Amino acid sequence: MIHPTAVIGDGAMIDPDCNIGPFCIISANAKVGAGVRLHNNVTLMGDVTLGAGCEVFPFAVLGAPAQHIRADKTGAKLILGEKCIVREHVTMHAGTALGDGATRIGDRGLFMACAHVAHDCRLGNDVIMTNYAGVGGHSLVGDNVNFGAAAITHQHTRIGRGAFLGQGAVVNGDVIPFGMVVGNPARLAGLNIVGLKRRGFSRETIHQMRAAYRALFAHEGTFQERLEEASLLYTAHPEIREILDFIRVDAERALCFPDD
């Protein structure tokens, strides 16, 4: 099902079970999986891979070169997993030699109108980016992260699994797993309790996570002292260990903290 007005580059690998709408432009290096639907006026530039079951809406541009003056863009790739929904005017840029050459998107992502994913980013599964949300280059975004409308991240930012970025948040520091940030500049406003409940975390687990959060971001002692104490108190809780490990793995990175 390829509309006669679509322009398909020689060498493009398109599964027979695809629906390519009017005026789509697909590069010679594109790879389009089974069950993919491209509505009209979709552009796939360069080496783009769309996993099975993806749906892309009009005027999305996927795989354009990075908006980077000095980066070597040779061999750059954009790879999307399965069952992603990419709405109108979304842009996703290919990787550069400054990373491993690829921007990678997980499965089942929902990217609402005008969202942007910059070069060399890594996004996990089930990520939701609401309208006008943006992710700066080289950012790492975990599974089940939810971006509110117009929430943006600085380049090289880490967003932990299950985090929530409030509407209009400007994120200059890393966001702990299951954290919730709001404001400009973004500040930590607690745990993403709604998200935890929706994903079936037990009441006891949420209670323990809240207790660990209060201990970690209390006013007594230094942050390093509180981190070590939390490591001793909550060794049996995998979600809390995930938060602590996230903080330790790149201690040089700034974190989003609560207001004083």
NUKOLNU-779640 format. One record per residue (C-alpha): x, y, z; residue number from 1. Coordinates in steps of 0.05 Angstrom, whole numbers. Layout:
N
+--------+--------+--------+-----+
!   east !  north !     up !   n !
+--------+--------+--------+-----+
!      X !      Y !      Z ! NUM !
...
+--------+--------+--------+-----+
END
This chain:
260
+--------+--------+--------+-----+
!   east !  north !     up !   n !
+--------+--------+--------+-----+
!      0 !      0 !      0 !   1 !
!     45 !     56 !    -26 !   2 !
!     10 !    118 !    -53 !   3 !
!     34 !    135 !   -124 !   4 !
!     56 !    205 !   -102 !   5 !
!    104 !    178 !    -49 !   6 !
!    178 !    184 !    -67 !   7 !
!    218 !    123 !    -47 !   8 !
!    294 !    122 !    -53 !   9 !
!    326 !     64 !    -88 !  10 !
!    349 !     14 !    -36 !  11 !
!    299 !     31 !     18 !  12 !
!    277 !    -32 !     55 !  13 !
!    201 !    -29 !     63 !  14 !
!    162 !    -88 !     91 !  15 !
!    105 !   -109 !     45 !  16 !
!     56 !    -99 !    103 !  17 !
!     62 !    -23 !    105 !  18 !
!     17 !     35 !     87 !  19 !
!     54 !     94 !     57 !  20 !
!     10 !    155 !     46 !  21 !
!     11 !    211 !     -5 !  22 !
!     73 !    255 !    -13 !  23 !
!    116 !    217 !     35 !  24 !
!    191 !    220 !     22 !  25 !
!    232 !    159 !     43 !  26 !
!    307 !    158 !     36 !  27 !
!    347 !    103 !      3 !  28 !
!    375 !     81 !     71 !  29 !
!    309 !     76 !    108 !  30 !
!    284 !     11 !    138 !  31 !
!    209 !      8 !    150 !  32 !
!    182 !    -51 !    190 !  33 !
!    119 !    -92 !    185 !  34 !
!     53 !    -58 !    198 !  35 !
!     82 !     13 !    196 !  36 !
!     34 !     67 !    174 !  37 !
!     60 !    133 !    147 !  38 !
!      5 !    185 !    137 !  39 !
!     14 !    238 !     84 !  40 !
!     76 !    283 !     79 !  41 !
!    121 !    244 !    125 !  42 !
!    196 !    251 !    113 !  43 !
!    247 !    198 !    131 !  44 !
!    317 !    226 !    119 !  45 !
!    381 !    185 !    119 !  46 !
!    390 !    119 !    156 !  47 !
!    324 !    113 !    193 !  48 !
!    295 !     49 !    222 !  49 !
!    222 !     45 !    241 !  50 !
!    203 !    -16 !    282 !  51 !
!    141 !    -58 !    269 !  52 !
!     74 !    -25 !    281 !  53 !
!     97 !     48 !    284 !  54 !
!     50 !    102 !    261 !  55 !
!     75 !    170 !    237 !  56 !
!     30 !    229 !    225 !  57 !
!     35 !    286 !    174 !  58 !
!     96 !    331 !    170 !  59 !
!    139 !    292 !    219 !  60 !
!    213 !    293 !    198 !  61 !
!    254 !    235 !    224 !  62 !
!    329 !    225 !    215 !  63 !
!    351 !    295 !    196 !  64 !
!    424 !    313 !    211 !  65 !
!    440 !    338 !    280 !  66 !
!    435 !    413 !    294 !  67 !
!    508 !    414 !    312 !  68 !
!    560 !    458 !    279 !  69 !
!    623 !    415 !    288 !  70 !
!    597 !    344 !    295 !  71 !
!    614 !    292 !    242 !  72 !
!    547 !    267 !    217 !  73 !
!    574 !    213 !    171 !  74 !
!    537 !    147 !    179 !  75 !
!    488 !    177 !    228 !  76 !
!    427 !    136 !    246 !  77 !
!    359 !    142 !    279 !  78 !
!    328 !     78 !    306 !  79 !
!    257 !     73 !    332 !  80 !
!    230 !     11 !    367 !  81 !
!    162 !    -21 !    356 !  82 !
!     93 !     10 !    361 !  83 !
!    115 !     82 !    369 !  84 !
!     65 !    137 !    353 !  85 !
!     95 !    200 !    324 !  86 !
!     47 !    257 !    315 !  87 !
!     46 !    319 !    271 !  88 !
!    110 !    360 !    262 !  89 !
!    152 !    318 !    308 !  90 !
!    227 !    321 !    294 !  91 !
!    278 !    268 !    313 !  92 !
!    351 !    277 !    293 !  93 !
!    403 !    225 !    276 !  94 !
!    464 !    212 !    318 !  95 !
!    535 !    237 !    308 !  96 !
!    607 !    214 !    316 !  97 !
!    606 !    249 !    384 !  98 !
!    562 !    191 !    408 !  99 !
!    559 !    122 !    378 ! 100 !
!    529 !    150 !    314 ! 101 !
!    456 !    135 !    331 ! 102 !
!    396 !    165 !    365 ! 103 !
!    355 !    108 !    395 ! 104 !
!    282 !    107 !    415 ! 105 !
!    250 !     48 !    452 ! 106 !
!    184 !     14 !    441 ! 107 !
!    113 !     42 !    449 ! 108 !
!    134 !    115 !    454 ! 109 !
!     82 !    169 !    444 ! 110 !
!    109 !    234 !    415 ! 111 !
!     56 !    287 !    410 ! 112 !
!     54 !    344 !    361 ! 113 !
!    118 !    386 !    354 ! 114 !
!    159 !    346 !    404 ! 115 !
!    234 !    343 !    389 ! 116 !
!    288 !    290 !    403 ! 117 !
!    359 !    315 !    390 ! 118 !
!    420 !    278 !    366 ! 119 !
!    451 !    219 !    404 ! 120 !
!    395 !    213 !    454 ! 121 !
!    373 !    146 !    485 ! 122 !
!    300 !    140 !    503 ! 123 !
!    272 !     79 !    537 ! 124 !
!    205 !     43 !    528 ! 125 !
!    137 !     75 !    539 ! 126 !
!    162 !    146 !    540 ! 127 !
!    109 !    200 !    530 ! 128 !
!    130 !    269 !    504 ! 129 !
!     72 !    318 !    504 ! 130 !
!     65 !    375 !    455 ! 131 !
!    128 !    418 !    446 ! 132 !
!    170 !    377 !    495 ! 133 !
!    243 !    373 !    477 ! 134 !
!    303 !    330 !    495 ! 135 !
!    373 !    360 !    487 ! 136 !
!    430 !    322 !    453 ! 137 !
!    461 !    261 !    487 ! 138 !
!    406 !    258 !    539 ! 139 !
!    388 !    191 !    571 ! 140 !
!    314 !    179 !    586 ! 141 !
!    291 !    117 !    623 ! 142 !
!    228 !     75 !    613 ! 143 !
!    160 !    103 !    630 ! 144 !
!    182 !    176 !    632 ! 145 !
!    127 !    227 !    620 ! 146 !
!    142 !    298 !    594 ! 147 !
!     90 !    351 !    605 ! 148 !
!     76 !    402 !    550 ! 149 !
!    137 !    444 !    532 ! 150 !
!    182 !    409 !    583 ! 151 !
!    254 !    410 !    559 ! 152 !
!    321 !    382 !    580 ! 153 !
!    391 !    408 !    574 ! 154 !
!    440 !    366 !    534 ! 155 !
!    472 !    306 !    569 ! 156 !
!    416 !    304 !    621 ! 157 !
!    395 !    238 !    652 ! 158 !
!    322 !    225 !    668 ! 159 !
!    310 !    164 !    711 ! 160 !
!    258 !    111 !    700 ! 161 !
!    186 !    130 !    717 ! 162 !
!    200 !    204 !    725 ! 163 !
!    151 !    260 !    710 ! 164 !
!    170 !    328 !    681 ! 165 !
!    117 !    380 !    694 ! 166 !
!     89 !    427 !    641 ! 167 !
!    141 !    478 !    621 ! 168 !
!    196 !    449 !    665 ! 169 !
!    267 !    470 !    644 ! 170 !
!    311 !    414 !    667 ! 171 !
!    385 !    430 !    676 ! 172 !
!    402 !    373 !    725 ! 173 !
!    390 !    299 !    727 ! 174 !
!    323 !    274 !    752 ! 175 !
!    322 !    214 !    799 ! 176 !
!    281 !    152 !    780 ! 177 !
!    208 !    161 !    799 ! 178 !
!    220 !    235 !    814 ! 179 !
!    175 !    292 !    794 ! 180 !
!    203 !    360 !    774 ! 181 !
!    169 !    427 !    761 ! 182 !
!    188 !    498 !    745 ! 183 !
!    243 !    539 !    712 ! 184 !
!    295 !    520 !    731 ! 185 !
!    265 !    453 !    748 ! 186 !
!    263 !    432 !    821 ! 187 !
!    247 !    365 !    851 ! 188 !
!    175 !    366 !    878 ! 189 !
!    171 !    295 !    906 ! 190 !
!    159 !    227 !    877 ! 191 !
!    115 !    212 !    817 ! 192 !
!     62 !    179 !    862 ! 193 !
!      8 !    179 !    808 ! 194 !
!     55 !    143 !    760 ! 195 !
!     75 !     92 !    814 ! 196 !
!      2 !     76 !    828 ! 197 !
!    -15 !     70 !    755 ! 198 !
!     41 !     20 !    745 ! 199 !
!     17 !    -24 !    802 ! 200 !
!     68 !     -9 !    856 ! 201 !
!     41 !    -33 !    923 ! 202 !
!     21 !     15 !    979 ! 203 !
!     78 !    -12 !   1022 ! 204 !
!    130 !     -2 !    968 ! 205 !
!    106 !     70 !    957 ! 206 !
!    107 !     82 !   1032 ! 207 !
!    179 !     59 !   1036 ! 208 !
!    199 !    100 !    976 ! 209 !
!    169 !    163 !   1006 ! 210 !
!    206 !    150 !   1071 ! 211 !
!    271 !    141 !   1034 ! 212 !
!    258 !    205 !    994 ! 213 !
!    247 !    245 !   1058 ! 214 !
!    310 !    217 !   1089 ! 215 !
!    352 !    230 !   1027 ! 216 !
!    329 !    302 !   1017 ! 217 !
!    323 !    322 !   1091 ! 218 !
!    359 !    384 !   1117 ! 219 !
!    402 !    348 !   1169 ! 220 !
!    474 !    332 !   1152 ! 221 !
!    507 !    333 !   1084 ! 222 !
!    476 !    301 !   1023 ! 223 !
!    532 !    250 !   1020 ! 224 !
!    519 !    230 !   1092 ! 225 !
!    444 !    222 !   1078 ! 226 !
!    461 !    181 !   1016 ! 227 !
!    504 !    133 !   1056 ! 228 !
!    452 !    127 !   1111 ! 229 !
!    397 !    112 !   1061 ! 230 !
!    441 !     59 !   1029 ! 231 !
!    445 !     23 !   1096 ! 232 !
!    371 !     30 !   1114 ! 233 !
!    339 !      9 !   1048 ! 234 !
!    383 !    -46 !   1020 ! 235 !
!    323 !    -93 !   1013 ! 236 !
!    283 !    -47 !    968 ! 237 !
!    302 !    -51 !    894 ! 238 !
!    266 !     13 !    873 ! 239 !
!    303 !     53 !    927 ! 240 !
!    369 !     21 !    908 ! 241 !
!    354 !     42 !    836 ! 242 !
!    349 !    114 !    859 ! 243 !
!    413 !    110 !    900 ! 244 !
!    452 !     75 !    844 ! 245 !
!    427 !    128 !    795 ! 246 !
!    457 !    183 !    839 ! 247 !
!    523 !    146 !    849 ! 248 !
!    536 !    125 !    777 ! 249 !
!    552 !    195 !    755 ! 250 !
!    569 !    235 !    817 ! 251 !
!    597 !    292 !    775 ! 252 !
!    529 !    308 !    746 ! 253 !
!    484 !    359 !    779 ! 254 !
!    419 !    334 !    807 ! 255 !
!    351 !    368 !    810 ! 256 !
!    339 !    381 !    885 ! 257 !
!    278 !    405 !    922 ! 258 !
!    272 !    478 !    942 ! 259 !
!    308 !    495 !   1007 ! 260 !
+--------+--------+--------+-----+
END
